[in-house]
Amino acid sequence: MKTVLSVNLNKIALIRNSRGRDYPSVKAFGRRALQAGAGGVTIHPRPDQRHARYSDIADLSELVKEFADAELNIEGYPEEELIEQVLRYKPHQFTLVPDKPDQITSDHGWDLNQDGEFVTDIVRKVQAAGVRVSLFMDPDEAQIKLAQETGAKRIELYTEEYAHAYGAPQFDAIAAKYLACARYAVSLGLTVNAGHDLNLENLAPLVAEGTIAEVSIGHALTVEALEMGFDQVIQKYVEILS
C-alpha cells in the first residue's frame, strides 16, 4: 500500500501570523504541496489561533476541491468551536488530539480508559455528518483496541518516541513496537496514520511494510525546505546586489 503524504501547514501559518497579513499564504502553500504530489493537507488550529486559524479551514476546503483525491485533515482537541467548524466545512478527516490549549505541541495519545465515553460521543456525532474520524494514539495495543471500540475509522500513531530513537541502539526495538501496533490496528479493521517528528531521514523504515496509510508532516518538512533552498535564495539576493 502506498503511503499518502499530508502536509501540515501550521508552520506556514505561524510565519504568516508573525507579520499580520496573508504572506506567506497558507492556501497558496497548500496548493504548492498538492501540485508537488502530496495527497492532502493538514492544519491543527488551537483555540488561541496562534498559527492555523479557523478561517483557514474554509480556504483549504475550497482548495482540495481543485485536486482529484486530495484530502483535508483537521487536527485538534475536540472543543466546541472546532467541532462546529468541522461540521460546517466537512473535511475528509478530523483527527482528535488530546492536547491542552496551552501546549506548545501534542505530546501524548488519548487515554481511552479515562476519556472513552467523551471520545465515543464525538466520534459518533462527527462521523454521522460524513466526516471520517482518526484518533491520536500512543503505540499501545490495549489503547488501540479501545480506539476501535469508539467506532473511529482510523488511528494516528504518535511517533515522537520512534523519531527520537532513530540512530540510537534502541531504535530497532522501538520501530518493531510501532509496526506491531500498526499491524494489530489493521487486524481490528482500523486504518493507520502516523505523525510527529517524522522527517526525510527517519521516515522510510516506518512505511516500508505498507501498514501506514498516511503520514502528516509539517515542522520537519518546513525546516528541510529551508535547509534545501536557503543557500540558493541567498545567492539570488547576492546576484541582484552585485
N, C-alpha and C positions, 0 to 999 in steps of 0.2 A: 504494500500500500504506500502510495506517495504521500509524504507529509506536507501539509499546507503551511505556508508562512503567513501569519497575520502580523502586520507591522504595527506596533504600539506607537502612537503619535504623541504621547504625553510630553516627551522632551521637546518636541517641536512647539507644542502649546506653551510649555514653560518659557522658552525663549521669546515667543510672541508676547506673552503677558508681561515680560520684563520691560517692554517699550510702550505698552499701552495702545498698540494699533495692530492691524491684521498682517503683520510681517514678522516672521515667516507665516504664511497661511497654512493652517492645518489641512484644509481641504485641498490645497494645491499640492502639498507634500503627500497627502493620501493618494491623489491621482498619480503622482510620480511613482509611488510604491506599486500601485496596481499596474501601471504601464510597464514597469520593470519586471513584472512577473509574480508579485505577491498575490496570494489568493484571497486576502482580506486585510482589513484594518481594524485596529483596536484602540479604544480610549478608556481610561479609568477616571471618570470625574469624581472628585471628592466634594463634600459639602461646601468647603471654602473656595472651590473652583480655582485653586492656585495654579493649575496647569490646564487640563481639559475642562471645558465649560459645558453646561447643559446645552447651550446653543450649538456646540459642535456636533451634537447628536443629529440635529436636523440637517446640518450641512453634509455630514457623512452619509446619512440615509439617502440623500439625493445622489451623492457621488457614486455609491456602489451600484446604483441602477444603470450606470453607464457601462458597466463591465459584466459580461456574462459570467455567472457562477461566483462573482465576488461576494464576500460576506462582511457584514459589520458585526463586530463583537463589542458589547459594552460590558465592562467590568466594574465592580464596586460593591460596597456594602449596601444591602437592600433597604436603605432608608426610604421613607415615603415619597420624597420628591423624585428620587432616581427611578423608583418603580413607576411613578406617573409618567416620566419621560419614556421609559421602555414601553409601557402600554400604549403611549401615544404614537411613537415612531416605529415600533415593532422591528427592532434589529433582528438579524438572523439568530443571534445568540446573546444571552445575558449570563455572564459569569459572576456568580455570587461569591464575594470575598469577605472574610470576617475581620476586616481591619477597622480600627477606630478612626474617627475624623482627624485626630492629631498625629497619626502615624506618618512617618516620612515615606515608608513603603510597606507593602504587605510582608508579613514575616511568619505566617503560620496558616495552616489549613483549618477547616471547620472541625470543631469537636461536636459531632452529632449525637453523642451521648447527652450532651448538655443542651444543644440547640436544634435537635432533630425536629421537634414539633414546629418550631418557628420557621425553619427552613422548608419543611414539607408544605406548609401552608403557602409560602411564597412560590415554590415550585409549581404547585397546582394552579395558582392564580395566573402566573405568567405563561405557563405552557398552554393553559386553556385559551389564551389570547393568540396562540400560534407562534410563540417565541420559544426557541429551544433554550433550556437551562443547563449550564455547566456549573459544577461546584468545585471550588478551590480546595484541594485536599493534600494532606501530607501522605507520604508513601507508607500507609498503614492499612493492611488488609481488613482489619476489623472495621475501621472507619469507612473504607471503600464499600464494604458490604452495607453499612448504614446509608451511605450515599445512594446506593442502588435502591434502597427501600423508600427513599423520599420520592422516587419517580423521576428524578432528573435523568436526562438523556446522556449527559457527559460528565466527566470529571476533568479538572486540570490539575495535574501533579505539580506541586510546589517544588521547584528544582534547585533551590539555593544550596542545599546540602550537597547535591550532585555536582553543581558547578564549582563550589568551593573546594571540593575534594579532587578536582581534575588535576592530574600530575602528581598527586600525593600517593603514598603507599596504599592507603585505604580505598583508593578510587574504584578498583575492580569490584570490591565487595559492595560498595555503595551503589555503583551502577547496576550490579546484579539485583540489588533490592528494588531499585526503581523499575527495572524491566520485569521482575517477577510481579510487582504490583500492577503494572500495565497489563500483563497477560491475565492476571486474576480479574481485573476490571472488565476486560474484553470477554472473559468467560461468563461474566454476570450479565452480559448484554450491553454494557456501557461502551461508549466511545471515549477515547483517552486523548486529551490535550496536555500540553506541558508548557511551563513558563516560569521564569525568574532567573536572572543572571546567566541565561544561555548566550553563547557567542559563537563566532566563527571557529574558535579553537576547540570548544568542548561539545559542540552540537552533534557531530557525526555519530559517536557511539550510542547516543540515546535513541536516535531514529533509525539505526541500521537494521534493526529487527523488524520494523514495519508495523509496530503496535501503536505508535503515536500518530494520531490523525492530524494534529495541528500544533504548531508552536507559536506562541506570542512573544515577540522580541522587540524591545524598544530602546532601553538605555544603552546596552552594548552596541546595538546596531547604529544608533546615532553617534556614539563615540567612534566606532570603527569608520563610519562615513567621514567624520572629521579627520581621523588619522590618515585615511587613504587619499583625501582630497586637499588637505590643508596646505601642503607644500606647493601644489600646482596653483592654488589661488594666490599664495604669496608671490610666486613667480610672475603671475599676470599683473599684480599691482606694481611690482618692481619694474616690469617691462614698460608699463604706462609712465612711470615716474623717471625712467632713464632718458 
